Amino acid sequence: MNALKRAVGFDRFKRMTEGGFLLLAAFILLLFATRSSFLYPYNDWNDANSYFSVGKALFHGKMPYRDVFDQKGMYLYFFYGLSYLVSHTTFAGVFVMEVILAFFDLAGFFHILQLYVRREMALFLSPLVLAVVISSKSFYWGGSAEEICFPFLVWGLFLSLKYFKRNYPESVMSWKEILSGGVMAGMIANIKFTVLGFYFAWMMCIAFSFLVKKNFWGAVKGCLIFLGGMAVPFVPWLIYFGVQNSLYEWYWGYVYINVFVYSNLNSKGPGIVERIYTLSKLFYWIVRDNLVYFCFLIPGTICFFLGKEKKWLERFHLLALCVFLFLGIYIGGGNSSLLCIAAGCVYGNGICIFRARIRVALKTGKKEFGRMEPENKRCIANAVGVVHICFTWMGNCLAQFHKYSVYADGKGDAFFKQI
């Protein structure tokens, strides 16, 4: 009995240590990557300042979309309003919010990576994966709506990857996990609904898993449970706007403006052929601008799709997530590269698969590699990814400081010299 208590206590201590490591990693990474950090003299990004202003107004009794205007979702302003409570005049609260969200990002990556590598290696790689995502061009200056959505994408990806790797096709996904996926989709719907393409593909593939087992009503029930979970995050805002007779203002400011004004999804928009051409060209430039993680994401996704040990729905699932995420964000004519930070949720899986392929290449390659011990092969495979990630993160952080010093009209230059 005492031995069991000691084992449980050690396991609890181990988990707390891992959590502390991930929290510290989130703090250190964002210290350099976001302009909300106290290393920067101020945050001059107009979007972050707009979100902060609306969040501040929300906590002073003003109504978004009517008294103050911005076209994002209510949970974005609510989180920024909570950040305002930490500091009324600085972005210190926003930095705390970003660190907390990054911690959940890292915890999600940690669970995803454990599906493919040992626990110790997963703990080591998790901060490196996030480092690449937040130092890419798509991260911009930190505090974006996509960054707030990111934990809900990462954990949704974990649920589906775990199911297709461990349980499919022997069993279907549990109702609890489907409900959890719906709640996370509902959160995204109330932050930036264009990112919902990810969860459309997510639930579509889960429904297909029911149909594979010839369980049509199970698929219907799963979709209804998902929609029920998705409705939960809407309830507070239905009450908030409903009691003030302002449901139309909510719809107009968030849905109508984004669909019919902010995008080109109307009769005056481009035709199908022109839209396909525009999307293809846009994808090319997005990959070029964010090559730091697409160089692993694309090969990793292709290797995952072509893997011999994978079932067809398991292969299709990851490809569908990527395609529908891209279409949901960009089919309306958006062209900002920061939107594709959402694609970074697939990066951790991509680097794992790519790492595995490196190991296979070393194993089946030249004779000198064939004579290597398995542990040495793993070390080389890990080193390829780690060296790439470390140099990329350091280079992008230095570029961020340099860009700030040029943009800040002299103030950044003085700050850069001090450090």
C-alpha positions in Angstrom: 0.0 0.0 0.0 2.8 2.4 0.9 4.6 1.5 -2.3 1.4 2.3 -4.3 1.1 5.7 -2.5 4.8 6.4 -3.3 4.2 5.5 -7.0 1.1 7.7 -7.2 3.0 10.6 -5.5 5.9 10.2 -7.9 3.6 10.2 -10.9 1.9 13.4 -9.6 5.2 15.0 -9.1 6.4 14.0 -12.6 3.3 15.5 -14.1 3.6 18.7 -12.2 7.3 19.0 -13.3 6.3 18.5 -16.9 3.6 21.1 -16.6 6.0 23.5 -15.0 8.5 22.9 -17.9 5.8 23.6 -20.5 4.7 26.7 -18.7 8.2 28.0 -18.5 8.8 27.2 -22.1 5.7 29.1 -23.1 6.8 32.1 -21.1 10.4 32.1 -22.6 9.2 31.6 -26.2 6.6 34.4 -26.1 9.0 36.7 -24.3 10.7 37.2 -27.7 7.9 36.5 -30.2 5.0 38.8 -29.1 5.0 42.5 -28.8 2.8 42.2 -25.8 6.0 41.1 -24.0 7.7 43.5 -21.5 10.8 43.3 -23.7 9.1 45.6 -26.2 8.5 49.2 -25.1 5.0 49.2 -26.5 2.7 47.2 -28.9 1.9 49.2 -32.0 -0.1 46.6 -33.9 -3.4 48.1 -34.8 -5.4 44.8 -34.6 -4.3 44.0 -31.1 -5.0 47.6 -29.9 -8.5 47.3 -31.5 -9.2 44.1 -29.7 -8.0 45.6 -26.4 -10.2 48.7 -26.9 -13.3 46.6 -27.5 -12.5 44.3 -24.6 -12.0 47.3 -22.3 -15.3 48.8 -23.6 -17.1 45.5 -23.0 -16.0 45.5 -19.3 -17.2 49.1 -19.0 -20.8 48.3 -20.1 -20.5 49.1 -23.8 -21.9 46.8 -26.3 -19.7 45.5 -29.2 -21.0 46.0 -32.7 -23.3 48.8 -31.5 -21.4 51.2 -29.2 -17.9 50.1 -30.4 -17.1 48.2 -33.5 -14.8 45.5 -34.7 -15.9 42.4 -36.7 -14.4 39.5 -34.7 -16.2 37.2 -32.2 -17.2 37.9 -28.7 -14.8 35.5 -26.9 -11.9 37.3 -28.4 -13.1 40.6 -26.8 -14.0 38.8 -23.6 -10.4 37.4 -23.2 -9.0 40.8 -24.0 -11.3 42.3 -21.4 -10.0 39.9 -18.8 -6.5 41.0 -19.9 -7.5 44.6 -19.3 -8.3 43.7 -15.7 -4.7 42.8 -15.2 -3.4 46.1 -16.5 -5.5 49.0 -17.7 -2.8 50.8 -19.6 -0.3 48.2 -20.8 -0.4 44.8 -22.6 0.9 42.9 -19.6 -2.5 41.2 -19.2 -2.4 40.3 -22.9 1.0 38.7 -22.4 -0.3 36.7 -19.5 -3.2 35.5 -21.6 -0.9 34.5 -24.5 1.3 32.6 -22.1 -1.7 30.7 -20.7 -2.9 29.9 -24.2 0.6 28.8 -25.3 0.7 26.5 -22.3 -2.4 24.7 -23.5 -0.9 24.7 -27.0 2.2 23.0 -25.7 0.1 20.5 -23.6 -1.8 19.6 -26.8 1.4 19.2 -28.8 2.8 17.1 -25.9 -0.1 14.7 -26.2 0.0 14.6 -30.0 3.7 13.8 -30.1 3.3 11.0 -27.6 1.2 9.2 -30.2 4.4 8.8 -32.2 7.4 9.1 -29.9 8.4 8.4 -26.3 7.1 10.6 -23.6 10.5 12.2 -22.8 11.1 13.0 -26.5 7.6 14.4 -26.8 8.3 16.7 -23.9 11.5 17.9 -25.4 10.0 18.4 -28.9 6.8 20.2 -27.9 8.4 23.7 -27.2 10.4 23.4 -30.4 7.3 22.8 -32.4 5.6 25.9 -30.9 8.8 27.9 -31.4 8.6 27.4 -35.1 4.9 28.3 -35.3 5.2 31.6 -33.3 8.4 32.7 -35.0 6.9 32.3 -38.5 5.5 35.2 -40.5 1.9 34.0 -39.9 2.2 34.7 -36.1 2.7 38.4 -37.0 3.1 40.4 -33.8 1.1 38.3 -31.4 -2.4 38.5 -29.9 -4.2 37.7 -33.2 -7.6 36.0 -33.3 -6.0 32.9 -34.9 -3.6 32.6 -31.9 -6.6 32.6 -29.6 -8.2 29.9 -31.7 -5.0 27.8 -31.7 -5.5 25.7 -28.5 -8.9 24.6 -29.7 -7.5 23.4 -33.0 -4.5 21.6 -31.4 -6.7 19.7 -29.0 -9.3 18.9 -31.7 -6.4 17.5 -33.8 -5.3 15.4 -30.8 -8.7 13.9 -30.3 -9.1 12.8 -34.0 -5.5 11.6 -34.4 -5.8 9.5 -31.2 -9.0 8.0 -32.3 -7.8 7.1 -35.8 -4.5 5.7 -34.6 -5.7 3.7 -31.6 -9.4 2.9 -31.9 -10.4 3.0 -35.6 -12.0 0.9 -37.1 -12.6 -1.4 -34.1 -14.8 1.1 -32.3 -16.3 4.6 -32.8 -15.3 7.8 -31.1 -16.9 8.2 -27.7 -19.9 10.6 -27.3 -17.9 12.5 -24.7 -15.0 13.3 -27.1 -17.5 14.2 -29.9 -19.2 16.6 -27.4 -15.8 18.1 -26.5 -15.0 18.6 -30.2 -18.3 20.4 -30.6 -17.6 22.7 -27.6 -14.2 23.6 -29.0 -15.8 24.3 -32.4 -18.3 26.6 -30.7 -15.5 28.5 -29.1 -13.9 29.0 -32.5 -17.2 30.1 -34.0 -17.3 32.9 -31.4 -13.7 34.0 -32.0 -13.3 33.8 -35.8 -15.7 31.6 -37.6 -13.7 31.3 -40.8 -11.5 28.8 -39.0 -14.4 26.4 -38.6 -13.5 24.6 -41.8 -11.2 22.5 -39.6 -14.1 21.2 -37.5 -16.3 20.7 -40.6 -13.8 18.2 -41.9 -13.2 16.9 -38.3 -16.9 15.9 -37.8 -17.3 14.8 -41.4 -14.5 12.2 -40.9 -15.9 11.1 -37.5 -19.3 10.6 -39.2 -17.7 8.6 -42.0 -16.2 6.3 -39.3 -19.8 5.5 -38.2 -20.8 4.9 -41.8 -17.9 2.5 -42.3 -19.4 0.3 -39.5 -22.8 0.7 -41.3 -24.2 2.7 -38.4 -26.1 5.5 -40.1 -28.1 6.5 -37.0 -24.9 6.6 -35.0 -23.5 9.1 -37.5 -26.7 11.2 -37.2 -26.5 11.0 -33.4 -22.8 12.0 -33.4 -23.6 15.0 -35.6 -26.4 16.1 -33.3 -24.2 15.7 -30.2 -21.5 17.7 -31.9 -23.9 20.5 -32.8 -25.3 20.4 -29.3 -21.7 20.9 -27.9 -21.1 23.6 -30.4 -24.2 25.5 -29.2 -23.0 25.6 -25.6 -20.5 28.5 -26.1 -23.3 30.6 -27.8 -25.5 30.5 -24.7 -23.8 33.4 -22.7 -23.9 35.7 -25.7 -27.5 34.8 -26.7 -28.4 35.9 -23.2 -26.2 38.9 -23.3 -27.5 40.3 -26.6 -31.0 38.9 -26.0 -31.8 40.8 -22.8 -30.7 44.0 -24.5 -32.8 43.3 -27.7 -29.6 43.4 -29.8 -29.5 40.0 -31.4 -29.6 41.7 -34.8 -26.6 43.9 -34.0 -24.7 40.7 -33.1 -25.6 39.1 -36.4 -24.9 42.3 -38.4 -21.6 43.1 -36.8 -20.1 39.6 -36.8 -21.8 37.5 -39.5 -23.2 39.9 -42.1 -20.1 42.2 -42.2 -17.7 39.3 -42.5 -19.7 37.3 -45.1 -21.2 40.0 -47.3 -18.9 43.0 -46.8 -15.5 41.8 -45.7 -15.4 38.9 -48.2 -16.1 38.6 -51.9 -18.7 35.8 -51.4 -21.4 37.6 -53.4 -22.7 37.9 -56.9 -19.9 40.4 -57.7 -17.2 38.0 -56.7 -14.9 36.0 -59.0 -16.1 32.9 -60.9 -15.1 29.4 -60.0 -12.1 29.1 -62.3 -10.8 32.5 -61.3 -11.3 31.7 -57.6 -9.4 28.3 -58.0 -6.5 30.2 -59.7 -6.5 32.8 -57.0 -6.4 30.2 -54.2 -3.6 28.3 -55.9 -1.5 31.4 -56.2 -2.3 32.4 -52.7 -1.3 29.0 -51.4 2.1 29.3 -53.2 2.8 32.6 -51.5 1.7 31.4 -48.1 4.0 28.5 -48.3 6.9 30.8 -49.4 6.2 33.2 -46.5 5.9 30.4 -43.9 8.4 27.9 -45.3 9.7 27.4 -41.8 6.9 25.0 -40.9 5.5 24.1 -44.3 8.8 22.4 -45.1 7.8 19.8 -42.5 4.0 20.1 -42.7 3.6 19.3 -46.4 6.1 16.3 -46.5 4.7 15.0 -43.2 1.1 15.2 -44.4 2.1 13.5 -47.7 4.0 10.7 -45.9 1.0 10.3 -43.5 -1.4 10.1 -46.5 0.8 7.5 -48.4 1.7 5.4 -45.3 1.2 1.7 -46.0 0.1 1.0 -42.4 -2.7 3.6 -42.5 -6.4 2.9 -43.2 -7.9 5.0 -46.0 -10.1 7.1 -43.7 -7.1 7.7 -41.4 -5.2 9.0 -44.4 -8.1 11.1 -45.8 -8.7 12.6 -42.3 -5.5 14.7 -42.0 -5.7 15.8 -45.7 -9.3 16.9 -45.2 -8.4 18.9 -42.1 -5.8 20.8 -44.0 -7.9 21.4 -47.2 -11.0 22.6 -45.4 -9.1 24.7 -43.0 -7.5 26.5 -45.9 -10.7 26.8 -47.9 -12.6 28.1 -44.8 -10.1 30.9 -44.3 -9.3 31.9 -47.8 -12.2 31.1 -50.1 -13.8 34.4 -49.2 -10.9 36.4 -50.7 -8.7 36.9 -47.6 -5.0 37.1 -48.3 -3.4 37.8 -45.0 -0.6 35.4 -44.2 -1.2 35.6 -40.4 -4.4 33.6 -41.0 -2.5 30.5 -41.8 -1.1 30.3 -38.2 -4.1 27.9 -37.8 -2.3 25.5 -40.1 0.4 25.3 -37.5 -1.7 22.9 -35.4 -0.9 20.2 -38.0 2.9 21.0 -37.8 3.6 18.9 -34.8 2.1 15.8 -36.5 4.0 16.7 -39.7 7.4 16.9 -38.0 6.8 13.5 -36.3 5.9 11.7 -39.5 8.8 13.4 -41.3 11.1 12.4 -38.5 9.9 8.8 -38.8 10.6 8.8 -42.5 14.2 10.1 -41.8 14.7 7.1 -39.5 13.4 4.7 -42.2 15.7 6.4 -44.8 18.7 5.9 -42.4 17.7 2.3 -41.8 17.4 1.4 -45.5 20.1 3.6 -46.9 23.8 3.1 -47.2 25.6 0.3 -45.5 27.3 2.5 -42.9 23.9 3.8 -41.8 22.6 0.2 -41.8 25.3 -0.8 -39.3 24.3 2.0 -36.8 22.6 1.2 -33.5 18.9 2.0 -33.5 19.5 4.7 -30.8 22.1 6.5 -33.0 19.6 6.5 -35.9 17.0 8.1 -33.6 19.5 10.7 -32.5 20.3 11.7 -36.1 16.6 11.9 -37.0 15.9 14.0 -34.0 18.9 16.3 -34.7 17.8 17.1 -38.2 14.5 18.5 -36.9 16.0 20.1 -33.8 18.8 22.0 -35.6 16.3 23.3 -38.2 13.9 24.4 -35.5 16.5 26.1 -33.3 18.2 28.1 -36.0 14.8 29.1 -37.5 13.5 30.3 -34.2 16.6 32.3 -33.3 16.7 33.8 -36.8 13.1 34.8 -36.8 13.3 36.3 -33.3 16.3 38.5 -34.3 14.4 39.5 -37.5 11.4 40.5 -35.3 13.6 42.7 -33.1 15.2 44.2 -36.2 11.8 44.9 -37.8 10.7 46.5 -34.6 13.7 48.7 -34.5 13.2 49.9 -38.0 9.4 50.4 -37.5 9.4 52.1 -34.1 11.0 55.3 -35.3 14.1 55.2 -33.2 12.6 53.9 -30.0 13.2 50.4 -31.0 16.8 51.2 -32.0 17.6 52.5 -28.5 15.9 49.4 -26.9 17.7 47.0 -29.2 21.1 48.6 -28.3 20.3 48.2 -24.6 19.8 44.4 -24.9 
